[in-house]
Amino acid sequence: MQFKMLQLTEIIYIACKGNVVFAGTPATFVRLAGCNLACDFCNTDYSLKFLMSGEDVVARVREMCADCP
């Protein structure tokens, strides 16, 4: 399967996720770039930082979070 290039803002690892059912679970988040909503309350920069193929994103997530379920 061939993946297209993804526009990314960041890939981050968080040791303990804090949301309800998954509280205390390690997690990796892939934040895509290009949100077009421009909400007044948003404090996140969604500008394009880098491009990666889908395969590279999966490999990076596996590398960053080998212990994530």
PQR file with spaces between the fields and no chain letter, atoms N, CA, C, O and H, PARSE charges and radii, in Angstrom:
ATOM       1  N    MET     1       0.837   -1.178    0.000 -0.4000 1.5000
ATOM       2  CA   MET     1       0.000    0.000    0.000 -0.0000 2.0000
ATOM       3  C    MET     1       0.883    1.242    0.000  0.5500 1.7000
ATOM       4  O    MET     1       1.846    1.319    0.763 -0.5500 1.4000
ATOM       5  N    GLN     2       0.565    2.201   -0.839 -0.4000 1.5000
ATOM       6  CA   GLN     2       1.324    3.444   -0.955 -0.0000 2.0000
ATOM       7  C    GLN     2       0.599    4.557   -0.212  0.5500 1.7000
ATOM       8  O    GLN     2      -0.575    4.818   -0.476 -0.5500 1.4000
ATOM       9  H    GLN     2      -0.218    2.138   -1.459  0.4000 1.0000
ATOM      10  N    PHE     3       1.286    5.211    0.710 -0.4000 1.5000
ATOM      11  CA   PHE     3       0.717    6.332    1.445 -0.0000 2.0000
ATOM      12  C    PHE     3       1.152    7.641    0.790  0.5500 1.7000
ATOM      13  O    PHE     3       2.245    7.727    0.230 -0.5500 1.4000
ATOM      14  H    PHE     3       2.240    4.999    0.925  0.4000 1.0000
ATOM      15  N    LYS     4       0.306    8.643    0.860 -0.4000 1.5000
ATOM      16  CA   LYS     4       0.672    9.973    0.398 -0.0000 2.0000
ATOM      17  C    LYS     4       1.430   10.690    1.510  0.5500 1.7000
ATOM      18  O    LYS     4       1.461   10.232    2.652 -0.5500 1.4000
ATOM      19  H    LYS     4      -0.582    8.572    1.315  0.4000 1.0000
ATOM      20  N    MET     5       2.036   11.813    1.162 -0.4000 1.5000
ATOM      21  CA   MET     5       2.738   12.620    2.154 -0.0000 2.0000
ATOM      22  C    MET     5       1.715   13.328    3.037  0.5500 1.7000
ATOM      23  O    MET     5       0.708   13.843    2.550 -0.5500 1.4000
ATOM      24  H    MET     5       2.011   12.185    0.234  0.4000 1.0000
ATOM      25  N    LEU     6       1.987   13.347    4.338 -0.4000 1.5000
ATOM      26  CA   LEU     6       1.119   14.008    5.295 -0.0000 2.0000
ATOM      27  C    LEU     6       1.756   15.314    5.738  0.5500 1.7000
ATOM      28  O    LEU     6       2.971   15.390    5.918 -0.5500 1.4000
ATOM      29  H    LEU     6       2.805   12.929    4.733  0.4000 1.0000
ATOM      30  N    GLN     7       0.941   16.333    5.914 -0.4000 1.5000
ATOM      31  CA   GLN     7       1.402   17.615    6.429 -0.0000 2.0000
ATOM      32  C    GLN     7       1.283   17.560    7.944  0.5500 1.7000
ATOM      33  O    GLN     7       0.186   17.393    8.477 -0.5500 1.4000
ATOM      34  H    GLN     7      -0.046   16.272    5.768  0.4000 1.0000
ATOM      35  N    LEU     8       2.407   17.700    8.641 -0.4000 1.5000
ATOM      36  CA   LEU     8       2.427   17.536   10.086 -0.0000 2.0000
ATOM      37  C    LEU     8       2.889   18.790   10.811  0.5500 1.7000
ATOM      38  O    LEU     8       3.686   19.577   10.300 -0.5500 1.4000
ATOM      39  H    LEU     8       3.298   17.836    8.208  0.4000 1.0000
ATOM      40  N    THR     9       2.363   18.949   12.017 -0.4000 1.5000
ATOM      41  CA   THR     9       2.820   19.991   12.920 -0.0000 2.0000
ATOM      42  C    THR     9       3.768   19.395   13.943  0.5500 1.7000
ATOM      43  O    THR     9       4.807   19.980   14.250 -0.5500 1.4000
ATOM      44  H    THR     9       1.715   18.311   12.433  0.4000 1.0000
ATOM      45  N    GLU    10       3.407   18.211   14.482 -0.4000 1.5000
ATOM      46  CA   GLU    10       4.272   17.562   15.464 -0.0000 2.0000
ATOM      47  C    GLU    10       3.869   16.114   15.687  0.5500 1.7000
ATOM      48  O    GLU    10       2.744   15.707   15.397 -0.5500 1.4000
ATOM      49  H    GLU    10       2.563   17.735   14.233  0.4000 1.0000
ATOM      50  N    ILE    11       4.808   15.359   16.202 -0.4000 1.5000
ATOM      51  CA   ILE    11       4.555   14.014   16.728 -0.0000 2.0000
ATOM      52  C    ILE    11       5.126   14.048   18.135  0.5500 1.7000
ATOM      53  O    ILE    11       6.323   14.269   18.317 -0.5500 1.4000
ATOM      54  H    ILE    11       5.722   15.689   16.437  0.4000 1.0000
ATOM      55  N    ILE    12       4.275   13.831   19.132 -0.4000 1.5000
ATOM      56  CA   ILE    12       4.732   13.930   20.511 -0.0000 2.0000
ATOM      57  C    ILE    12       4.389   12.675   21.298  0.5500 1.7000
ATOM      58  O    ILE    12       3.357   12.041   21.075 -0.5500 1.4000
ATOM      59  H    ILE    12       3.302   13.652   18.985  0.4000 1.0000
ATOM      60  N    TYR    13       5.268   12.335   22.214 -0.4000 1.5000
ATOM      61  CA   TYR    13       5.074   11.198   23.117 -0.0000 2.0000
ATOM      62  C    TYR    13       4.718   11.740   24.491  0.5500 1.7000
ATOM      63  O    TYR    13       5.390   12.632   25.009 -0.5500 1.4000
ATOM      64  H    TYR    13       6.106   12.850   22.395  0.4000 1.0000
ATOM      65  N    ILE    14       3.663   11.200   25.075 -0.4000 1.5000
ATOM      66  CA   ILE    14       3.266   11.562   26.435 -0.0000 2.0000
ATOM      67  C    ILE    14       3.258   10.282   27.264  0.5500 1.7000
ATOM      68  O    ILE    14       2.562    9.322   26.936 -0.5500 1.4000
ATOM      69  H    ILE    14       3.118   10.475   24.654  0.4000 1.0000
ATOM      70  N    ALA    15       4.037   10.281   28.337 -0.4000 1.5000
ATOM      71  CA   ALA    15       4.201    9.076   29.147 -0.0000 2.0000
ATOM      72  C    ALA    15       2.898    8.609   29.780  0.5500 1.7000
ATOM      73  O    ALA    15       2.642    7.406   29.843 -0.5500 1.4000
ATOM      74  H    ALA    15       4.603   11.062   28.603  0.4000 1.0000
ATOM      75  N    CYS    16       2.081    9.528   30.245 -0.4000 1.5000
ATOM      76  CA   CYS    16       0.817    9.147   30.879 -0.0000 2.0000
ATOM      77  C    CYS    16      -0.312   10.009   30.357  0.5500 1.7000
ATOM      78  O    CYS    16      -0.423   11.187   30.698 -0.5500 1.4000
ATOM      79  H    CYS    16       2.290   10.505   30.194  0.4000 1.0000
ATOM      80  N    LYS    17      -1.139    9.417   29.535 -0.4000 1.5000
ATOM      81  CA   LYS    17      -2.298   10.124   29.002 -0.0000 2.0000
ATOM      82  C    LYS    17      -3.299   10.312   30.126  0.5500 1.7000
ATOM      83  O    LYS    17      -3.420    9.441   30.988 -0.5500 1.4000
ATOM      84  H    LYS    17      -1.049    8.461   29.258  0.4000 1.0000
ATOM      85  N    GLY    18      -4.010   11.409   30.143 -0.4000 1.5000
ATOM      86  CA   GLY    18      -4.872   11.698   31.268 -0.0000 2.0000
ATOM      87  C    GLY    18      -6.358   11.638   31.006  0.5500 1.7000
ATOM      88  O    GLY    18      -7.124   12.167   31.812 -0.5500 1.4000
ATOM      89  H    GLY    18      -3.912   12.116   29.443  0.4000 1.0000
ATOM      90  N    ASN    19      -6.808   11.032   29.940 -0.4000 1.5000
ATOM      91  CA   ASN    19      -8.234   11.034   29.614 -0.0000 2.0000
ATOM      92  C    ASN    19      -8.940    9.760   30.063  0.5500 1.7000
ATOM      93  O    ASN    19      -8.534    8.658   29.695 -0.5500 1.4000
ATOM      94  H    ASN    19      -6.187   10.602   29.286  0.4000 1.0000
ATOM      95  N    VAL    20      -9.952    9.905   30.823 -0.4000 1.5000
ATOM      96  CA   VAL    20     -10.914    8.920   31.307 -0.0000 2.0000
ATOM      97  C    VAL    20     -10.424    7.471   31.269  0.5500 1.7000
ATOM      98  O    VAL    20      -9.636    7.069   32.125 -0.5500 1.4000
ATOM      99  H    VAL    20     -10.282   10.800   31.122  0.4000 1.0000
ATOM     100  N    VAL    21     -10.866    6.700   30.312 -0.4000 1.5000
ATOM     101  CA   VAL    21     -10.575    5.261   30.249 -0.0000 2.0000
ATOM     102  C    VAL    21      -9.084    4.982   30.092  0.5500 1.7000
ATOM     103  O    VAL    21      -8.582    3.982   30.605 -0.5500 1.4000
ATOM     104  H    VAL    21     -11.505    7.027   29.616  0.4000 1.0000
ATOM     105  N    PHE    22      -8.377    5.858   29.387 -0.4000 1.5000
ATOM     106  CA   PHE    22      -6.963    5.637   29.108 -0.0000 2.0000
ATOM     107  C    PHE    22      -6.038    6.356   30.087  0.5500 1.7000
ATOM     108  O    PHE    22      -4.851    6.507   29.799 -0.5500 1.4000
ATOM     109  H    PHE    22      -8.785    6.671   28.970  0.4000 1.0000
ATOM     110  N    ALA    23      -6.538    6.797   31.218 -0.4000 1.5000
ATOM     111  CA   ALA    23      -5.721    7.510   32.207 -0.0000 2.0000
ATOM     112  C    ALA    23      -4.525    6.653   32.613  0.5500 1.7000
ATOM     113  O    ALA    23      -4.679    5.483   32.963 -0.5500 1.4000
ATOM     114  H    ALA    23      -7.503    6.675   31.453  0.4000 1.0000
ATOM     115  N    GLY    24      -3.346    7.240   32.564 -0.4000 1.5000
ATOM     116  CA   GLY    24      -2.125    6.537   32.936 -0.0000 2.0000
ATOM     117  C    GLY    24      -1.507    5.714   31.826  0.5500 1.7000
ATOM     118  O    GLY    24      -0.478    5.072   32.035 -0.5500 1.4000
ATOM     119  H    GLY    24      -3.221    8.191   32.279  0.4000 1.0000
ATOM     120  N    THR    25      -2.111    5.718   30.653 -0.4000 1.5000
ATOM     121  CA   THR    25      -1.617    4.925   29.519 -0.0000 2.0000
ATOM     122  C    THR    25      -0.646    5.764   28.687  0.5500 1.7000
ATOM     123  O    THR    25      -0.952    6.914   28.374 -0.5500 1.4000
ATOM     124  H    THR    25      -2.947    6.239   30.483  0.4000 1.0000
ATOM     125  N    PRO    26       0.524    5.213   28.320 -0.5600 1.5000
ATOM     126  CA   PRO    26       1.429    5.949   27.440  0.2800 2.0000
ATOM     127  C    PRO    26       0.781    6.133   26.063  0.5500 1.7000
ATOM     128  O    PRO    26       0.053    5.259   25.591 -0.5500 1.4000
ATOM     129  N    ALA    27       1.048    7.265   25.431 -0.4000 1.5000
ATOM     130  CA   ALA    27       0.429    7.549   24.140 -0.0000 2.0000
ATOM     131  C    ALA    27       1.334    8.423   23.281  0.5500 1.7000
ATOM     132  O    ALA    27       2.151    9.186   23.796 -0.5500 1.4000
ATOM     133  H    ALA    27       1.639    7.975   25.814  0.4000 1.0000
ATOM     134  N    THR    28       1.180    8.302   21.994 -0.4000 1.5000
ATOM     135  CA   THR    28       1.855    9.159   21.039 -0.0000 2.0000
ATOM     136  C    THR    28       0.785    9.843   20.204  0.5500 1.7000
ATOM     137  O    THR    28      -0.145    9.196   19.724 -0.5500 1.4000
ATOM     138  H    THR    28       0.515    7.682   21.576  0.4000 1.0000
ATOM     139  N    PHE    29       0.920   11.161   20.032 -0.4000 1.5000
ATOM     140  CA   PHE    29      -0.048   11.936   19.275 -0.0000 2.0000
ATOM     141  C    PHE    29       0.586   12.451   17.994  0.5500 1.7000
ATOM     142  O    PHE    29       1.709   12.955   18.001 -0.5500 1.4000
ATOM     143  H    PHE    29       1.676   11.687   20.422  0.4000 1.0000
ATOM     144  N    VAL    30      -0.145   12.321   16.896 -0.4000 1.5000
ATOM     145  CA   VAL    30       0.283   12.841   15.607 -0.0000 2.0000
ATOM     146  C    VAL    30      -0.642   14.011   15.290  0.5500 1.7000
ATOM     147  O    VAL    30      -1.832   13.815   15.044 -0.5500 1.4000
ATOM     148  H    VAL    30      -1.057   11.912   16.890  0.4000 1.0000
ATOM     149  N    ARG    31      -0.101   15.221   15.294 -0.4000 1.5000
ATOM     150  CA   ARG    31      -0.909   16.412   15.028 -0.0000 2.0000
ATOM     151  C    ARG    31      -0.693   16.833   13.583  0.5500 1.7000
ATOM     152  O    ARG    31       0.403   17.225   13.183 -0.5500 1.4000
ATOM     153  H    ARG    31       0.866   15.381   15.493  0.4000 1.0000
ATOM     154  N    LEU    32      -1.771   16.740   12.812 -0.4000 1.5000
ATOM     155  CA   LEU    32      -1.722   17.131   11.411 -0.0000 2.0000
ATOM     156  C    LEU    32      -1.796   18.652   11.287  0.5500 1.7000
ATOM     157  O    LEU    32      -2.396   19.323   12.127 -0.5500 1.4000
ATOM     158  H    LEU    32      -2.662   16.422   13.137  0.4000 1.0000
ATOM     159  N    ALA    33      -1.191   19.178   10.252 -0.4000 1.5000
ATOM     160  CA   ALA    33      -1.202   20.622   10.002 -0.0000 2.0000
ATOM     161  C    ALA    33      -2.410   20.989    9.150  0.5500 1.7000
ATOM     162  O    ALA    33      -3.032   20.138    8.514 -0.5500 1.4000
ATOM     163  H    ALA    33      -0.704   18.633    9.570  0.4000 1.0000
ATOM     164  N    GLY    34      -2.719   22.274    9.157 -0.4000 1.5000
ATOM     165  CA   GLY    34      -3.694   22.776    8.210 -0.0000 2.0000
ATOM     166  C    GLY    34      -5.111   22.935    8.700  0.5500 1.7000
ATOM     167  O    GLY    34      -6.032   22.941    7.884 -0.5500 1.4000
ATOM     168  H    GLY    34      -2.214   22.965    9.673  0.4000 1.0000
ATOM     169  N    CYS    35      -5.332   23.064    9.996 -0.4000 1.5000
ATOM     170  CA   CYS    35      -6.683   23.323   10.478 -0.0000 2.0000
ATOM     171  C    CYS    35      -7.151   24.658    9.900  0.5500 1.7000
ATOM     172  O    CYS    35      -6.434   25.656    9.966 -0.5500 1.4000
ATOM     173  H    CYS    35      -4.584   23.059   10.659  0.4000 1.0000
ATOM     174  N    ASN    36      -8.349   24.668    9.339 -0.4000 1.5000
ATOM     175  CA   ASN    36      -8.850   25.891    8.714 -0.0000 2.0000
ATOM     176  C    ASN    36      -9.933   26.588    9.538  0.5500 1.7000
ATOM     177  O    ASN    36     -10.568   27.521    9.046 -0.5500 1.4000
ATOM     178  H    ASN    36      -8.932   23.857    9.285  0.4000 1.0000
ATOM     179  N    LEU    37     -10.153   26.155   10.780 -0.4000 1.5000
ATOM     180  CA   LEU    37     -11.241   26.703   11.571 -0.0000 2.0000
ATOM     181  C    LEU    37     -10.898   28.035   12.228  0.5500 1.7000
ATOM     182  O    LEU    37     -11.774   28.889   12.367 -0.5500 1.4000
ATOM     183  H    LEU    37      -9.637   25.398   11.179  0.4000 1.0000
ATOM     184  N    ALA    38      -9.653   28.234   12.634 -0.4000 1.5000
ATOM     185  CA   ALA    38      -9.190   29.473   13.269 -0.0000 2.0000
ATOM     186  C    ALA    38     -10.078   29.892   14.439  0.5500 1.7000
ATOM     187  O    ALA    38     -10.515   31.041   14.508 -0.5500 1.4000
ATOM     188  H    ALA    38      -8.941   27.540   12.521  0.4000 1.0000
ATOM     189  N    CYS    39     -10.343   28.963   15.354 -0.4000 1.5000
ATOM     190  CA   CYS    39     -11.177   29.249   16.524 -0.0000 2.0000
ATOM     191  C    CYS    39     -10.479   30.277   17.419  0.5500 1.7000
ATOM     192  O    CYS    39      -9.262   30.225   17.597 -0.5500 1.4000
ATOM     193  H    CYS    39      -9.988   28.030   15.297  0.4000 1.0000
ATOM     194  N    ASP    40     -11.244   31.199   17.972 -0.4000 1.5000
ATOM     195  CA   ASP    40     -10.689   32.248   18.830 -0.0000 2.0000
ATOM     196  C    ASP    40     -10.000   31.687   20.069  0.5500 1.7000
ATOM     197  O    ASP    40      -9.018   32.259   20.543 -0.5500 1.4000
ATOM     198  H    ASP    40     -12.232   31.241   17.828  0.4000 1.0000
ATOM     199  N    PHE    41     -10.502   30.578   20.597 -0.4000 1.5000
ATOM     200  CA   PHE    41      -9.980   30.020   21.840 -0.0000 2.0000
ATOM     201  C    PHE    41      -8.777   29.101   21.639  0.5500 1.7000
ATOM     202  O    PHE    41      -8.146   28.705   22.619 -0.5500 1.4000
ATOM     203  H    PHE    41     -11.300   30.113   20.213  0.4000 1.0000
ATOM     204  N    CYS    42      -8.448   28.755   20.412 -0.4000 1.5000
ATOM     205  CA   CYS    42      -7.373   27.798   20.138 -0.0000 2.0000
ATOM     206  C    CYS    42      -6.007   28.440   20.383  0.5500 1.7000
ATOM     207  O    CYS    42      -5.729   29.546   19.919 -0.5500 1.4000
ATOM     208  H    CYS    42      -8.960   29.076   19.615  0.4000 1.0000
ATOM     209  N    ASN    43      -5.160   27.715   21.125 -0.4000 1.5000
ATOM     210  CA   ASN    43      -3.808   28.226   21.383 -0.0000 2.0000
ATOM     211  C    ASN    43      -2.756   27.353   20.717  0.5500 1.7000
ATOM     212  O    ASN    43      -1.575   27.436   21.054 -0.5500 1.4000
ATOM     213  H    ASN    43      -5.386   26.817   21.502  0.4000 1.0000
ATOM     214  N    THR    44      -3.171   26.528   19.788 -0.4000 1.5000
ATOM     215  CA   THR    44      -2.265   25.603   19.120 -0.0000 2.0000
ATOM     216  C    THR    44      -1.891   26.122   17.744  0.5500 1.7000
ATOM     217  O    THR    44      -2.750   26.581   16.991 -0.5500 1.4000
ATOM     218  H    THR    44      -4.131   26.461   19.514  0.4000 1.0000
ATOM     219  N    ASP    45      -0.631   26.051   17.423 -0.4000 1.5000
ATOM     220  CA   ASP    45      -0.142   26.442   16.114 -0.0000 2.0000
ATOM     221  C    ASP    45      -0.274   25.249   15.173  0.5500 1.7000
ATOM     222  O    ASP    45       0.441   24.258   15.322 -0.5500 1.4000
ATOM     223  H    ASP    45       0.067   25.678   18.035  0.4000 1.0000
ATOM     224  N    TYR    46      -1.164   25.338   14.227 -0.4000 1.5000
ATOM     225  CA   TYR    46      -1.373   24.241   13.289 -0.0000 2.0000
ATOM     226  C    TYR    46      -0.654   24.453   11.967  0.5500 1.7000
ATOM     227  O    TYR    46      -1.017   23.841   10.963 -0.5500 1.4000
ATOM     228  H    TYR    46      -1.744   26.143   14.106  0.4000 1.0000
ATOM     229  N    SER    47       0.357   25.310   11.951 -0.4000 1.5000
ATOM     230  CA   SER    47       1.060   25.562   10.714 -0.0000 2.0000
ATOM     231  C    SER    47       1.952   24.378   10.348  0.5500 1.7000
ATOM     232  O    SER    47       2.409   23.630   11.212 -0.5500 1.4000
ATOM     233  H    SER    47       0.652   25.807   12.767  0.4000 1.0000
ATOM     234  N    LEU    48       2.179   24.232    9.081 -0.4000 1.5000
ATOM     235  CA   LEU    48       2.989   23.140    8.545 -0.0000 2.0000
ATOM     236  C    LEU    48       4.428   23.253    9.033  0.5500 1.7000
ATOM     237  O    LEU    48       5.067   24.290    8.862 -0.5500 1.4000
ATOM     238  H    LEU    48       1.808   24.839    8.378  0.4000 1.0000
ATOM     239  N    LYS    49       4.937   22.177    9.645 -0.4000 1.5000
ATOM     240  CA   LYS    49       6.330   22.148   10.110 -0.0000 2.0000
ATOM     241  C    LYS    49       7.170   21.192    9.270  0.5500 1.7000
ATOM     242  O    LYS    49       8.338   21.463    8.993 -0.5500 1.4000
ATOM     243  H    LYS    49       4.417   21.334    9.784  0.4000 1.0000
ATOM     244  N    PHE    50       6.560   20.053    8.858 -0.4000 1.5000
ATOM     245  CA   PHE    50       7.303   19.089    8.050 -0.0000 2.0000
ATOM     246  C    PHE    50       6.350   18.128    7.348  0.5500 1.7000
ATOM     247  O    PHE    50       5.173   18.036    7.698 -0.5500 1.4000
ATOM     248  H    PHE    50       5.611   19.832    9.083  0.4000 1.0000
ATOM     249  N    LEU    51       6.873   17.417    6.357 -0.4000 1.5000
ATOM     250  CA   LEU    51       6.127   16.406    5.614 -0.0000 2.0000
ATOM     251  C    LEU    51       6.715   15.040    5.906  0.5500 1.7000
ATOM     252  O    LEU    51       7.930   14.895    6.039 -0.5500 1.4000
ATOM     253  H    LEU    51       7.829   17.492    6.074  0.4000 1.0000
ATOM     254  N    MET    52       5.855   14.039    6.005 -0.4000 1.5000
ATOM     255  CA   MET    52       6.309   12.649    6.178 -0.0000 2.0000
ATOM     256  C    MET    52       5.334   11.736    5.449  0.5500 1.7000
ATOM     257  O    MET    52       4.146   12.038    5.337 -0.5500 1.4000
ATOM     258  H    MET    52       4.868   14.157    5.897  0.4000 1.0000
ATOM     259  N    SER    53       5.845   10.629    4.962 -0.4000 1.5000
ATOM     260  CA   SER    53       4.949    9.631    4.381 -0.0000 2.0000
ATOM     261  C    SER    53       4.221    8.901    5.514  0.5500 1.7000
ATOM     262  O    SER    53       4.679    8.905    6.656 -0.5500 1.4000
ATOM     263  H    SER    53       6.810   10.383    5.054  0.4000 1.0000
ATOM     264  N    GLY    54       3.120    8.294    5.200 -0.4000 1.5000
ATOM     265  CA   GLY    54       2.377    7.524    6.188 -0.0000 2.0000
ATOM     266  C    GLY    54       3.225    6.433    6.815  0.5500 1.7000
ATOM     267  O    GLY    54       3.160    6.203    8.023 -0.5500 1.4000
ATOM     268  H    GLY    54       2.747    8.290    4.272  0.4000 1.0000
ATOM     269  N    GLU    55       4.026    5.758    5.989 -0.4000 1.5000
ATOM     270  CA   GLU    55       4.904    4.703    6.499 -0.0000 2.0000
ATOM     271  C    GLU    55       5.897    5.262    7.508  0.5500 1.7000
ATOM     272  O    GLU    55       6.163    4.640    8.537 -0.5500 1.4000
ATOM     273  H    GLU    55       4.079    5.945    5.008  0.4000 1.0000
ATOM     274  N    ASP    56       6.452    6.451    7.209 -0.4000 1.5000
ATOM     275  CA   ASP    56       7.416    7.069    8.120 -0.0000 2.0000
ATOM     276  C    ASP    56       6.764    7.501    9.426  0.5500 1.7000
ATOM     277  O    ASP    56       7.379    7.406   10.488 -0.5500 1.4000
ATOM     278  H    ASP    56       6.236    6.956    6.373  0.4000 1.0000
ATOM     279  N    VAL    57       5.520    7.978    9.357 -0.4000 1.5000
ATOM     280  CA   VAL    57       4.794    8.358   10.574 -0.0000 2.0000
ATOM     281  C    VAL    57       4.592    7.135   11.458  0.5500 1.7000
ATOM     282  O    VAL    57       4.844    7.188   12.662 -0.5500 1.4000
ATOM     283  H    VAL    57       5.020    8.055    8.495  0.4000 1.0000
ATOM     284  N    VAL    58       4.138    6.036   10.867 -0.4000 1.5000
ATOM     285  CA   VAL    58       3.922    4.795   11.630 -0.0000 2.0000
ATOM     286  C    VAL    58       5.225    4.323   12.250  0.5500 1.7000
ATOM     287  O    VAL    58       5.246    3.942   13.420 -0.5500 1.4000
ATOM     288  H    VAL    58       3.933    5.993    9.889  0.4000 1.0000
ATOM     289  N    ALA    59       6.305    4.341   11.494 -0.4000 1.5000
ATOM     290  CA   ALA    59       7.609    3.915   12.015 -0.0000 2.0000
ATOM     291  C    ALA    59       8.054    4.809   13.170  0.5500 1.7000
ATOM     292  O    ALA    59       8.577    4.317   14.170 -0.5500 1.4000
ATOM     293  H    ALA    59       6.288    4.651   10.543  0.4000 1.0000
ATOM     294  N    ARG    60       7.848    6.121   13.037 -0.4000 1.5000
ATOM     295  CA   ARG    60       8.249    7.056   14.105 -0.0000 2.0000
ATOM     296  C    ARG    60       7.427    6.851   15.359  0.5500 1.7000
ATOM     297  O    ARG    60       7.968    6.900   16.463 -0.5500 1.4000
ATOM     298  H    ARG    60       7.423    6.520   12.224  0.4000 1.0000
ATOM     299  N    VAL    61       6.128    6.622   15.214 -0.4000 1.5000
ATOM     300  CA   VAL    61       5.263    6.360   16.360 -0.0000 2.0000
ATOM     301  C    VAL    61       5.692    5.083   17.058  0.5500 1.7000
ATOM     302  O    VAL    61       5.773    5.048   18.286 -0.5500 1.4000
ATOM     303  H    VAL    61       5.689    6.582   14.317  0.4000 1.0000
ATOM     304  N    ARG    62       5.965    4.041   16.304 -0.4000 1.5000
ATOM     305  CA   ARG    62       6.420    2.775   16.906 -0.0000 2.0000
ATOM     306  C    ARG    62       7.757    2.958   17.634  0.5500 1.7000
ATOM     307  O    ARG    62       7.981    2.365   18.689 -0.5500 1.4000
ATOM     308  H    ARG    62       5.900    4.069   15.306  0.4000 1.0000
ATOM     309  N    GLU    63       8.622    3.767   17.075 -0.4000 1.5000
ATOM     310  CA   GLU    63       9.921    4.041   17.681 -0.0000 2.0000
ATOM     311  C    GLU    63       9.761    4.840   18.982  0.5500 1.7000
ATOM     312  O    GLU    63      10.418    4.550   19.981 -0.5500 1.4000
ATOM     313  H    GLU    63       8.439    4.249   16.218  0.4000 1.0000
ATOM     314  N    MET    64       8.891    5.838   18.956 -0.4000 1.5000
ATOM     315  CA   MET    64       8.709    6.707   20.131 -0.0000 2.0000
ATOM     316  C    MET    64       7.958    6.025   21.258  0.5500 1.7000
ATOM     317  O    MET    64       8.186    6.324   22.430 -0.5500 1.4000
ATOM     318  H    MET    64       8.357    6.074   18.144  0.4000 1.0000
ATOM     319  N    CYS    65       7.076    5.122   20.916 -0.4000 1.5000
ATOM     320  CA   CYS    65       6.169    4.561   21.907 -0.0000 2.0000
ATOM     321  C    CYS    65       6.084    3.053   21.793  0.5500 1.7000
ATOM     322  O    CYS    65       5.009    2.493   21.575 -0.5500 1.4000
ATOM     323  H    CYS    65       6.891    4.879   19.964  0.4000 1.0000
ATOM     324  N    ALA    66       7.214    2.408   21.940 -0.4000 1.5000
ATOM     325  CA   ALA    66       7.241    0.952   21.835 -0.0000 2.0000
ATOM     326  C    ALA    66       6.371    0.273   22.878  0.5500 1.7000
ATOM     327  O    ALA    66       5.894   -0.840   22.658 -0.5500 1.4000
ATOM     328  H    ALA    66       8.087    2.863   22.117  0.4000 1.0000
ATOM     329  N    ASP    67       6.157    0.941   24.029 -0.4000 1.5000
ATOM     330  CA   ASP    67       5.358    0.342   25.109 -0.0000 2.0000
ATOM     331  C    ASP    67       3.879    0.735   25.064  0.5500 1.7000
ATOM     332  O    ASP    67       3.119    0.359   25.957 -0.5500 1.4000
ATOM     333  H    ASP    67       6.544    1.845   24.207  0.4000 1.0000
ATOM     334  N    CYS    68       3.459    1.483   24.044 -0.4000 1.5000
ATOM     335  CA   CYS    68       2.042    1.858   23.925 -0.0000 2.0000
ATOM     336  C    CYS    68       1.228    0.667   23.412  0.5500 1.7000
ATOM     337  O    CYS    68       1.664   -0.042   22.505 -0.5500 1.4000
ATOM     338  H    CYS    68       4.076    1.789   23.319  0.4000 1.0000
ATOM     339  N    PRO    69       0.054    0.453   23.993 -0.5600 1.5000
ATOM     340  CA   PRO    69      -0.795   -0.645   23.494  0.2800 2.0000
ATOM     341  C    PRO    69      -1.388   -0.329   22.122  0.5500 1.7000
ATOM     342  O    PRO    69      -2.122   -1.145   21.565 -0.5500 1.4000
